[in-house]
């Protein structure tokens, strides 16, 4: 670990945790004080359909790809980048749709897992936000470890006032390595992020997603949801991103995880472990949305867990990687 990287990583981890507390308070405000209820949008609103206003049914997601790394030979059989972000976008739009039903309102449970505020905040993420696409963890690490590339994330957030989601083409991965990757991203960008993906169990505080999708949460979603909560619907759906970003040639130096990053992932896992069956969920009770898994938890005497175990950082990378094979669901 370089002399420069360590203090920067420590600062980013400290800042991102403080920044996440602020955003958590905003979510709680939308849930309980300035409450975001159901049925706030028209059925054909772009946050629900993904369709750009005035177009002939064209969805926006492929238009908001602001960076796509050259596709490696081992990824040649994966879906096209346009199809990948469209799949992710439709998945998130369906979350918004579940909170837009109000006659009758869907009760929170297995059908509508998240509170309305959490579902609606995915509108500005999937529709207004941008997408950066990579092959896999190593590909993303090689780019993000180039300081010029990481600086473009900050420039994008500052100029566009939009979220920017990292999406990986490879759907099969070691969940533990995903946790390390989340810690790596947080060491290079000053925002909190989750490891969302298609595995059966969750990675740290991650949630389901059809492709691995890491959202470094810069907080620009708050203004959009605030406008929604106040009934100011004009301009909620923003036009495609026209400005060009990530136009340079990037080549970082990182292909593996440092001890401090693995330590950070392990500490995050300890937090989820301390919460028992609740695990990494924050804004909803797992007992409410996963009664089938609650039965497994009770029958096992608390040994069944909703997330994946993360090795302590004192074991070797090789030994930790040997513990499980890549998974996808």
C-alpha positions as CSV (number, residue, x, y, z in Angstrom):
1,X,0.0,0.0,0.0
2,X,1.4,3.3,-1.1
3,X,2.1,6.1,1.4
4,X,-0.5,8.2,-0.4
5,X,-3.2,5.6,-0.7
6,X,-3.5,4.7,3.0
7,X,-4.5,8.2,4.3
8,X,-6.8,8.7,1.3
9,X,-8.6,5.4,1.9
10,X,-9.0,6.1,5.6
11,X,-10.4,9.6,4.8
12,X,-12.8,8.2,2.2
13,X,-14.0,5.4,4.5
14,X,-14.6,8.0,7.3
15,X,-16.2,10.5,5.1
16,X,-18.4,7.9,3.3
17,X,-19.8,6.6,6.6
18,X,-20.6,10.1,7.8
19,X,-22.2,10.9,4.4
20,X,-24.2,7.7,4.6
21,X,-25.6,8.6,8.0
22,X,-26.8,11.9,6.5
23,X,-28.5,10.0,3.6
24,X,-30.0,7.5,6.0
25,X,-31.6,10.4,8.0
26,X,-33.1,11.6,4.7
27,X,-34.6,8.2,4.0
28,X,-36.0,8.0,7.5
29,X,-37.4,11.5,7.0
30,X,-39.1,10.4,3.8
31,X,-40.4,7.3,5.6
32,X,-41.8,8.9,8.7
33,X,-41.8,12.7,8.8
34,X,-42.2,14.1,5.3
35,X,-43.7,10.8,4.2
36,X,-43.5,9.5,0.7
37,X,-46.6,7.5,0.1
38,X,-47.9,5.3,-2.7
39,X,-49.3,6.3,-6.1
40,X,-47.4,9.6,-6.6
41,X,-46.7,9.2,-10.3
42,X,-48.7,8.7,-13.5
43,X,-48.7,5.1,-14.7
44,X,-46.7,6.1,-17.8
45,X,-44.1,8.2,-15.9
46,X,-40.5,7.6,-17.2
47,X,-39.4,6.5,-13.7
48,X,-41.8,3.6,-14.1
49,X,-41.5,2.8,-17.8
50,X,-37.9,4.0,-18.6
51,X,-39.3,5.5,-21.8
52,X,-38.0,8.9,-22.8
53,X,-40.8,11.5,-23.3
54,X,-41.4,12.4,-26.9
55,X,-39.6,9.3,-28.2
56,X,-41.2,6.4,-30.1
57,X,-41.0,4.2,-27.1
58,X,-37.2,4.4,-26.7
59,X,-35.9,3.7,-23.3
60,X,-33.2,5.8,-21.8
61,X,-30.8,3.4,-20.1
62,X,-28.5,2.7,-23.0
63,X,-28.3,6.4,-23.7
64,X,-26.9,7.0,-20.2
65,X,-23.9,4.7,-20.5
66,X,-21.0,7.2,-19.9
67,X,-18.2,4.6,-19.9
68,X,-17.8,1.1,-21.1
69,X,-14.4,-0.7,-20.9
70,X,-13.2,-2.7,-23.9
71,X,-14.9,-6.1,-23.6
72,X,-12.5,-9.0,-22.8
73,X,-12.5,-12.2,-24.8
74,X,-13.8,-14.1,-21.7
75,X,-16.9,-11.9,-21.7
76,X,-17.7,-12.3,-25.4
77,X,-20.8,-14.5,-24.8
78,X,-22.4,-12.0,-22.4
79,X,-25.3,-9.8,-23.3
80,X,-24.6,-6.5,-25.0
81,X,-23.9,-3.5,-22.8
82,X,-27.2,-2.0,-23.9
83,X,-29.1,-5.1,-22.9
84,X,-27.3,-5.3,-19.6
85,X,-28.2,-1.7,-18.5
86,X,-31.7,-2.2,-19.8
87,X,-32.1,-5.3,-17.7
88,X,-30.8,-3.4,-14.6
89,X,-33.0,-0.4,-15.4
90,X,-36.2,-2.5,-15.8
91,X,-35.5,-4.2,-12.5
92,X,-35.2,-0.9,-10.7
93,X,-38.2,0.6,-12.5
94,X,-40.2,-2.3,-11.3
95,X,-39.3,-1.3,-7.7
96,X,-40.7,2.1,-8.4
97,X,-43.9,0.6,-9.9
98,X,-44.6,-1.5,-6.8
99,X,-44.8,1.7,-4.8
100,X,-46.9,3.4,-7.4
101,X,-49.8,1.0,-6.9
102,X,-52.3,2.6,-4.6
103,X,-55.7,1.0,-5.4
104,X,-55.2,-1.0,-3.3
105,X,-51.7,-0.2,-2.0
106,X,-49.4,-3.2,-2.0
107,X,-48.6,-4.2,1.6
108,X,-44.9,-4.4,2.5
109,X,-43.8,-8.1,2.4
110,X,-42.5,-10.5,-0.2
111,X,-44.2,-8.7,-3.1
112,X,-43.1,-5.2,-2.0
113,X,-39.9,-5.6,0.0
114,X,-38.9,-2.0,0.5
115,X,-40.7,1.1,1.9
116,X,-42.1,3.5,-0.6
117,X,-39.3,6.0,0.0
118,X,-36.7,3.4,-0.8
119,X,-38.5,2.2,-3.9
120,X,-39.0,5.7,-5.3
121,X,-35.4,6.8,-4.8
122,X,-34.5,4.2,-7.4
123,X,-36.3,6.4,-10.0
124,X,-33.5,9.0,-10.1
125,X,-30.9,6.3,-9.8
126,X,-32.0,4.2,-12.8
127,X,-33.5,6.9,-15.0
128,X,-31.6,10.1,-14.3
129,X,-28.3,8.4,-13.4
130,X,-25.4,7.2,-15.6
131,X,-23.8,3.8,-16.0
132,X,-20.1,2.8,-16.1
133,X,-19.6,-0.8,-17.3
134,X,-16.7,-3.2,-16.8
135,X,-16.0,-6.8,-17.4
136,X,-15.4,-7.9,-13.8
137,X,-13.8,-6.9,-10.5
138,X,-10.2,-6.8,-11.9
139,X,-11.2,-4.7,-14.9
140,X,-12.9,-2.2,-12.7
141,X,-10.0,-2.1,-10.3
142,X,-7.5,-1.4,-13.1
143,X,-9.6,1.6,-14.1
144,X,-10.5,3.0,-10.6
145,X,-6.9,2.7,-9.4
146,X,-6.0,5.3,-12.0
147,X,-6.5,8.5,-10.1
148,X,-7.6,10.3,-13.3
149,X,-10.4,7.8,-13.7
150,X,-11.6,8.1,-10.1
151,X,-11.5,11.9,-10.5
152,X,-14.0,11.7,-13.4
153,X,-16.5,10.1,-11.0
154,X,-16.2,13.2,-8.8
155,X,-16.4,15.5,-11.9
156,X,-19.5,13.7,-13.1
157,X,-21.3,14.0,-9.8
158,X,-20.3,17.7,-9.5
159,X,-21.4,18.7,-13.0
160,X,-24.4,16.5,-13.6
161,X,-25.8,16.2,-10.1
162,X,-26.7,12.6,-10.9
163,X,-25.9,9.1,-9.5
164,X,-23.4,6.9,-11.4
165,X,-23.8,3.1,-11.1
166,X,-21.0,0.6,-11.7
167,X,-22.3,-2.5,-13.6
168,X,-20.3,-5.6,-14.3
169,X,-20.8,-7.8,-17.3
170,X,-19.8,-11.0,-15.5
171,X,-22.6,-12.4,-13.4
172,X,-20.7,-15.2,-11.8
173,X,-18.4,-14.2,-8.9
174,X,-17.2,-15.1,-5.5
175,X,-19.4,-13.2,-3.0
176,X,-16.6,-12.7,-0.6
177,X,-14.5,-11.1,-3.4
178,X,-17.4,-8.9,-4.1
179,X,-17.3,-7.7,-0.5
180,X,-13.6,-6.9,-0.9
181,X,-14.4,-5.1,-4.1
182,X,-17.0,-2.9,-2.4
183,X,-14.3,-1.9,0.2
184,X,-11.9,-1.2,-2.7
185,X,-14.4,1.1,-4.4
186,X,-15.0,2.9,-1.1
187,X,-11.2,3.3,-0.8
188,X,-11.1,5.1,-4.2
189,X,-14.3,7.1,-4.1
190,X,-15.6,9.2,-1.2
191,X,-19.1,7.6,-1.1
192,X,-20.8,4.7,0.5
193,X,-21.8,1.9,-1.8
194,X,-23.5,-1.5,-1.7
195,X,-22.7,-4.8,-3.5
196,X,-26.0,-5.6,-5.3
197,X,-26.2,-8.8,-7.4
198,X,-27.9,-12.0,-8.4
199,X,-26.5,-14.4,-5.7
200,X,-29.0,-16.2,-3.4
201,X,-27.8,-14.5,-0.3
202,X,-26.7,-10.9,0.1
203,X,-23.2,-9.5,0.1
204,X,-22.9,-7.2,3.2
205,X,-25.6,-4.5,2.9
206,X,-26.3,-5.4,-0.8
207,X,-29.7,-6.2,-2.3
208,X,-30.9,-8.3,-5.3
209,X,-29.9,-7.2,-8.8
210,X,-29.9,-9.1,-12.1
211,X,-26.2,-8.0,-12.7
212,X,-23.6,-7.0,-10.2
213,X,-24.3,-3.3,-9.7
214,X,-22.4,-1.1,-7.3
215,X,-23.8,2.4,-6.7
216,X,-21.4,4.8,-5.1
217,X,-24.2,6.9,-3.5
218,X,-23.3,10.5,-3.9
219,X,-26.6,11.7,-2.6
220,X,-28.0,13.6,-5.6
221,X,-31.1,11.4,-5.5
222,X,-32.3,13.3,-2.4
223,X,-33.3,16.5,-4.4
224,X,-35.4,14.5,-6.8
225,X,-37.2,12.5,-4.1
226,X,-37.8,15.8,-2.2
227,X,-39.4,17.3,-5.3
228,X,-41.5,14.1,-5.7
229,X,-42.6,14.3,-2.1
230,X,-43.7,18.0,-2.5
231,X,-45.6,17.2,-5.7
232,X,-43.3,19.1,-8.0
233,X,-43.3,16.6,-10.8
234,X,-42.1,18.7,-13.7
235,X,-38.6,17.9,-14.7
236,X,-38.3,14.8,-12.5
237,X,-37.3,12.8,-15.5
238,X,-34.2,14.3,-16.9
239,X,-33.0,14.1,-20.5
240,X,-30.2,11.7,-21.6
241,X,-26.6,12.6,-20.6
242,X,-25.1,14.6,-23.5
243,X,-21.7,15.6,-22.0
244,X,-18.7,13.4,-22.5
245,X,-16.9,11.8,-19.6
246,X,-14.0,9.3,-19.2
247,X,-12.6,10.3,-22.6
248,X,-9.0,9.6,-21.7
249,X,-6.8,6.5,-21.8
250,X,-6.8,4.9,-18.3
251,X,-4.4,2.3,-16.9
252,X,-4.3,1.8,-13.2
253,X,-2.0,-0.5,-11.3
254,X,-4.3,-2.6,-9.0
255,X,-5.4,-6.2,-9.7
256,X,-5.8,-7.5,-6.2
257,X,-7.0,-6.4,-2.7
258,X,-4.9,-4.8,0.0
259,X,-5.0,-5.9,3.6
260,X,-6.7,-2.7,4.7
261,X,-9.5,-3.2,2.1
262,X,-10.1,-6.8,3.3
263,X,-10.1,-5.5,6.9
264,X,-12.7,-2.9,6.0
265,X,-14.9,-5.6,4.3
266,X,-14.5,-7.8,7.4
267,X,-15.5,-5.1,9.8
268,X,-18.6,-4.3,7.7
269,X,-19.5,-8.0,7.8
270,X,-19.1,-8.0,11.6
271,X,-21.8,-5.3,11.7
272,X,-24.2,-7.4,9.7
273,X,-23.4,-10.4,11.9
274,X,-24.2,-8.5,15.1
275,X,-27.7,-7.9,13.8
276,X,-28.5,-11.6,13.5
277,X,-31.3,-12.4,11.1
278,X,-31.8,-8.8,10.2
279,X,-28.3,-8.9,8.6
280,X,-27.6,-6.0,6.2
281,X,-31.1,-4.7,5.9
282,X,-31.6,-1.2,7.3
283,X,-35.0,0.2,6.3
284,X,-37.2,-2.8,6.5
285,X,-37.5,-5.8,8.8
286,X,-36.3,-9.1,7.2
287,X,-38.8,-11.0,9.2
288,X,-41.5,-9.2,7.3
289,X,-40.2,-9.8,3.8
290,X,-38.5,-13.2,4.2
291,X,-40.7,-15.5,6.3
292,X,-39.3,-18.5,4.5
293,X,-35.8,-17.7,5.5
294,X,-36.9,-16.9,9.0
295,X,-38.1,-20.5,9.3
296,X,-34.6,-21.7,8.3
297,X,-33.0,-19.3,10.8
298,X,-35.2,-20.6,13.6
299,X,-34.8,-24.3,12.7
300,X,-31.0,-23.9,12.7
301,X,-30.9,-22.2,16.0
302,X,-29.6,-19.0,14.5
303,X,-26.8,-20.7,12.5
304,X,-28.4,-19.9,9.2
305,X,-27.4,-16.4,8.1
306,X,-28.9,-14.1,5.4
307,X,-25.5,-13.1,4.1
308,X,-22.1,-14.6,3.2
309,X,-19.3,-15.0,5.6
310,X,-16.2,-12.8,5.1
311,X,-12.8,-14.1,6.1
312,X,-10.8,-12.2,8.6
313,X,-8.0,-10.3,6.9
314,X,-5.2,-12.3,8.6
315,X,-5.8,-15.3,6.4
316,X,-4.1,-15.4,3.0
317,X,-6.0,-14.4,-0.2
318,X,-5.4,-17.8,-1.6
319,X,-6.9,-19.6,1.4
320,X,-9.9,-17.2,1.5
321,X,-10.6,-17.7,-2.2
322,X,-10.5,-21.5,-1.7
323,X,-13.4,-21.4,0.7
324,X,-16.1,-21.2,-2.0
325,X,-16.7,-21.1,-5.7
326,X,-18.3,-18.4,-7.7
327,X,-22.1,-18.3,-7.6
328,X,-25.1,-16.9,-9.4
329,X,-28.8,-17.3,-9.0
